[in-house]
Structure formats: C-alpha cells, structure tokens
C-alpha cells in the first residue's frame, strides 16, 4: 500500500466518515489489518512493511503535510452571505482576511460563515481570545443547528481553544495546529475551512518571542520575519490532489484585530499582501446597524474572474455584469454623497439623484443581512441574483422616468419600502417571490408616470 490510501473508515454523525489513511512516508505490503469493531485512536489498526499504523497521526504542526499536486482554484466557497458571495467571493482553497476594529461584527460574520458555508469540515481557532468570549462561541456552536443534517453544528467543527491566559507558546502554536488539523481532513478528501480568530494575537505572540530572544525589532516591535510567517501560513491553503488520489481543499480565513481600528498597522498591511480576498469591516457601517459591516470601499477579491467563469457554467452568465454594475453604483453613490454635503441634494441633476437612491436600495435590500432572521440569515444564489436584478431594474426605470420629466422629488418620495423588506419576507431559496415584488414595483412606477405626466396629445 502507498501513503494516502484508505485503510478503513469510522462512521461519523455529521460528516460521511472518518477515513483512516496510510500515513505519509509509510508504504509497502499490508501485513495485518484489524477486524471490524471498536478501537481507540491509539490502538494499532494495521501493520504495513513492519510499521504499525493507528487511527491518529503525529505530525509537526509547522510543517505542511505533503500532497501529490496543487490544483487551480475553480469554484467559490458559497457562504450564503450576499456581500461576500456577490461582491467579494472567495474560492474553495483560497484565502481571506477579515480586518475590523472592536464592535464591527467579526465574530458574528465568522459564525455565519461557519454555519452556512458549503464545507464538510470546519476548524475554528480561538487564538488569544478572552475565556468568556471563547466559551460563548462554543456555546453558540453547540446551539446552532447544522442545515445539512439538523444536528448540532459543533459535530463537524474542530475547535482549537487558546485563551488569553494560556502560555504565549500555546498562542503561537495554535494557528499552526488548526492548519494541520484542516490538512488532516483535507487529505481524507474533504473540503475544509479554517477560521482563525485572530491572527493579530498570534502576531503578538511572535513579537513577544522575538523580544525575549533579543532579536532586533522591526516596525512597531514585530519581528522582521512577520511577513514571511504570514506568507508561510496562508500558503498552506489550497485545492490539491492528495497522496491517495482524492481531491480536497483548505480555505483559510483569518480575522485581524488592528489596535484602534488602524488598518495601516503591520499585521493588517502585511496580511493584505498575501490573501486573495479582503473583507474589511467598517466602524461607521456597524454603528449605523448595517450588518455585515463589510465595506465595499476597502475590500477586494482576486477570485472574481474564476467565480464569474463558474457562474457562467451554472447558467448564470449575468453574474459578472450585475456585480460590476453594483460596484459602479455603490462607488458613484459614495462620491455623490460627498458632493451632496457641499451643494445639497437639490443641486444635483435628476440622474445623479437616482444614483443616490439606487445606492441606498443596494445597501438596504441586498448588502444588509440579518443573522436573526430565518428568511435572511442565509441567501441562496438564485435569490441573491433576483435581489440584485430587482434593484438594477428599478434603478433603470427610475432613470427613464427622470429623463421623461418626472420630478426627482416625486420619485424619491415614492414608497419603496417593499423593495427593502422583500429579503426578509421570502424564504432563502425563493427567487420567484423576489421577481413578483419586482414586477409589482415596476408596475406601480409605470402608473406613477401616467399620473404625473400628461399623455401625448393631451391639451393644456
């Protein structure tokens, strides 16, 4: 037998099975294998070329586990969160960072990804967190219901608990431990997601080690090798062909806690260099109760093109076009908001006032999402596409009405609350309900035009 081949399986309640593999570096003739029954993880289950194999493996956590081949990223990690899946998608096997100051909603966003992302195994690393916060997170995971099987979400989640009162050496090792566990399940052929909260405290542990060792400090006291350590960590993510010939992936998502919300501090700045996606959380959005508070001003995704190609293969060729229009409208609405503070709303042309209105609709009807709503906590791809298409269609109609002579104030006073409510009123997979609401609003706008503007040929 060769390294990576499956020796046997153990039934698991939340995933298909735990696969017992031939460890890396072991190969040869199978001399003995245990019969079916109950065994502990340290009892021998096989003997290959004189080497005893157990269900558990010892592995140096700072060393990446070997694979046969690294593969190109081809499909997105579906999170069910519209601002991520629509604007800043991450591919399976990709990397993402979530920087944000205190109170911006990092933990809630990560919990939503844990619950709804389409990964078989979740590895959650609580690195340097306060004990009560980590206990709350564990309690929340135990209470959350896995939408795949109706069982506790904790059953397919591996938690690496490292609280702030534990030794600094444990904090430094916790990130690597989580990555190694994720690679262990990747080698079984599963898609895994590693969530590290937070890498800033891991970097602080590196700084403390560096200080104790008497190394020359670099920026803000962090070691000169900080960027290399971050690169080596995120480099272990990826989509691979395992030694056993199966396909697996590790998607690494790291939260960053910049002191005082300073996005220019070294950990945040260096992390941005090595990740493929950045979901930057904005304090102003969070304080205005806009959740998830992912800002489109500082966030980015380098996986957009491959995700667009994947959507085209799923008969959703309009995804890239709608995303591009959404980003353009949001950017233009932000620019016009600054202009409005100087000249007032009445100083803008009608078309630009419609851009401001469309920006508000996009924020409230598409990008905002309630983690407490049974209809809105998760959003399927069809409903997401329908919501975006609804807002863009309404914007096009508003522009045509403004061009036809309908006063901008009349359009701004028109009741569009049904547009912003529909995300919470229809089930997560109901795209047809969104389309019905879109048609109702478009018909109402058409009637408004007939009421406001005289028909052609009508007398004075």
HUBELHU-V50270 format. One record per pair of residues at least 24 apart in sequence whose C-alpha atoms are under 7 Angstrom apart, sorted by the first residue. I is the first residue (numbers start at 0). J is the second residue. D is the distance in Angstrom with one decimal. If there is no record, write none. Layout:
BEGIN
I_J_D + I_J_D
END
This chain:
BEGIN
0_26_5.3 + 0_27_5.2 + 0_28_5.9 + 0_29_6.4 + 1_25_6.8 + 1_26_4.5 + 1_27_6.6 + 2_26_5.7 + 2_242_6.2 + 2_243_6.7 + 3_242_4.7 + 3_243_4.0 + 4_243_4.7 + 13_154_5.7 + 13_155_5.4 + 14_119_6.6 + 14_155_6.6 + 18_187_5.9 + 19_54_5.7 + 60_175_5.4 + 60_176_5.4 + 60_179_5.6 + 61_175_5.7 + 63_235_6.4 + 64_182_6.7 + 66_239_6.7 + 66_240_6.4 + 66_241_4.8 + 66_242_5.2 + 67_240_5.5 + 67_241_5.3 + 67_242_4.9 + 68_239_5.6 + 68_240_5.1 + 69_238_6.1 + 69_239_4.3 + 69_240_6.3 + 70_238_5.4 + 70_239_5.1 + 70_240_7.0 + 71_238_6.9 + 72_238_6.4 + 73_305_6.1 + 73_309_6.9 + 74_306_6.0 + 74_309_5.9 + 75_306_5.8 + 76_116_6.7 + 76_117_6.5 + 77_116_5.4 + 77_117_5.7 + 78_112_5.5 + 78_115_5.6 + 78_116_4.1 + 78_117_6.8 + 79_115_6.0 + 79_116_6.6 + 79_377_4.8 + 79_378_4.8 + 79_379_6.0 + 80_377_6.3 + 80_378_6.4 + 81_365_6.9 + 81_366_6.0 + 81_378_6.8 + 81_383_6.5 + 82_366_5.2 + 85_322_6.4 + 86_322_6.3 + 87_276_6.8 + 87_299_5.9 + 87_300_4.9 + 88_300_6.3 + 88_302_6.5 + 88_303_6.5 + 89_276_6.3 + 89_300_7.0 + 89_302_6.0 + 90_302_6.3 + 91_238_6.9 + 91_248_6.6 + 91_250_5.7 + 92_236_5.7 + 92_237_3.9 + 92_238_4.7 + 92_248_5.0 + 92_249_4.9 + 92_250_4.3 + 93_236_6.4 + 93_237_5.9 + 93_250_5.1 + 93_251_6.6 + 93_275_6.5 + 94_233_6.6 + 94_236_6.8 + 94_250_5.8 + 94_251_4.8 + 94_252_5.8 + 94_274_5.1 + 94_275_5.4 + 94_276_6.3 + 95_251_6.4 + 95_252_4.7 + 95_253_6.4 + 95_274_5.4 + 95_275_5.9 + 95_276_4.5 + 95_277_5.6 + 96_252_5.5 + 96_253_4.8 + 96_254_5.7 + 96_255_6.9 + 96_274_6.6 + 96_276_6.5 + 96_277_5.1 + 96_278_6.2 + 97_253_6.2 + 97_254_4.5 + 97_255_5.8 + 97_277_6.2 + 97_278_4.9 + 97_279_5.6 + 98_254_5.8 + 98_255_4.4 + 98_256_5.9 + 98_257_6.9 + 98_267_6.8 + 98_278_6.9 + 98_279_5.2 + 98_280_6.1 + 99_255_6.5 + 99_256_5.8 + 99_257_6.7 + 99_260_6.2 + 99_279_6.2 + 99_280_4.7 + 99_281_6.7 + 100_256_5.8 + 100_257_6.1 + 100_259_6.3 + 100_260_4.3 + 100_282_7.0 + 103_280_6.1 + 103_281_6.5 + 103_282_5.6 + 103_285_5.3 + 103_292_6.5 + 104_291_7.0 + 104_292_6.9 + 108_291_6.5 + 114_145_6.6 + 114_152_7.0 + 115_377_6.8 + 118_190_5.3 + 118_191_5.6 + 118_192_6.4 + 119_189_6.1 + 119_190_5.5 + 119_191_6.0 + 120_155_5.5 + 120_156_6.1 + 120_190_6.6 + 120_191_4.8 + 120_192_6.5 + 121_155_6.4 + 121_156_4.6 + 121_157_6.2 + 121_191_5.7 + 121_192_5.0 + 121_193_6.2 + 122_156_5.7 + 122_157_4.7 + 122_158_5.9 + 122_177_6.3 + 122_181_6.3 + 122_192_6.1 + 122_193_4.8 + 122_194_6.2 + 123_156_7.0 + 123_157_6.1 + 123_158_4.8 + 123_159_6.2 + 123_193_6.0 + 123_194_4.9 + 123_195_6.1 + 124_158_5.9 + 124_159_4.7 + 124_160_6.3 + 124_173_6.9 + 124_174_6.7 + 124_177_6.1 + 124_194_6.1 + 124_195_4.7 + 124_196_6.0 + 125_159_6.1 + 125_160_5.2 + 125_161_5.6 + 125_195_6.4 + 125_196_5.2 + 125_197_6.9 + 126_161_5.1 + 126_162_6.5 + 126_170_5.9 + 126_173_6.5 + 126_195_6.9 + 126_196_5.7 + 126_197_5.6 + 126_200_6.5 + 126_201_6.6 + 127_161_5.6 + 127_162_4.7 + 127_163_4.2 + 127_170_6.1 + 127_200_5.7 + 128_161_6.9 + 128_162_4.9 + 128_163_5.3 + 129_162_5.5 + 129_163_5.4 + 130_162_5.3 + 130_163_7.0 + 167_204_5.8 + 170_201_6.0 + 170_204_6.4 + 171_201_5.4 + 171_204_5.6 + 171_205_6.6 + 181_249_6.4 + 182_249_6.7 + 185_247_4.8 + 185_248_5.6 + 185_249_6.5 + 186_241_5.5 + 186_247_6.4 + 188_245_5.3 + 188_246_5.2 + 188_247_4.4 + 189_247_5.0 + 189_248_6.7 + 190_247_5.3 + 190_248_4.8 + 190_249_6.3 + 191_248_6.0 + 191_249_4.9 + 191_250_6.3 + 192_249_5.6 + 192_250_4.7 + 192_251_6.0 + 193_249_6.9 + 193_250_6.0 + 193_251_4.8 + 193_252_6.0 + 194_251_6.3 + 194_252_4.9 + 194_253_5.8 + 195_252_6.3 + 195_253_4.7 + 195_254_6.0 + 196_253_6.2 + 196_254_5.0 + 197_253_6.4 + 197_254_4.8 + 197_255_5.5 + 197_256_6.7 + 198_253_6.1 + 198_254_6.1 + 198_255_5.6 + 199_255_5.3 + 199_256_5.7 + 199_266_6.4 + 218_265_6.9 + 226_269_5.8 + 229_270_6.7 + 230_273_5.9 + 275_300_5.9 + 275_301_5.2 + 275_302_6.8 + 276_300_4.3 + 276_301_6.2 + 289_367_5.9 + 290_367_5.4 + 290_368_6.0 + 290_369_7.0 + 291_367_6.3 + 291_368_6.5 + 328_354_6.5 + 328_358_6.0 + 329_358_5.3 + 332_358_5.5 + 349_401_6.1 + 349_407_5.7 + 350_398_6.0 + 350_401_6.7 + 353_397_6.6 + 353_398_6.4 + 357_394_5.8 + 360_390_6.7 + 360_419_6.8 + 361_390_6.6 + 363_419_5.8 + 364_418_6.4 + 364_419_4.2 + 364_422_6.5 + 372_423_7.0 + 374_423_5.5 + 374_424_6.7 + 374_425_6.3 + 374_426_4.7 + 374_427_5.2 + 375_422_6.2 + 375_423_5.3 + 375_427_6.3 + 377_427_6.1 + 378_427_4.9 + 378_428_6.9 + 379_427_5.9 + 379_428_5.4 + 381_428_6.9 + 381_430_5.6 + 382_427_6.7 + 382_428_5.9 + 382_429_5.9 + 382_430_4.3 + 385_430_5.7 + 385_433_6.1 + 385_434_6.4 + 386_433_6.4 + 389_434_6.9 + 389_437_5.3 + 393_441_6.5 + 400_448_6.8 + 405_448_6.9 + 405_451_6.7 + 405_452_6.9
END
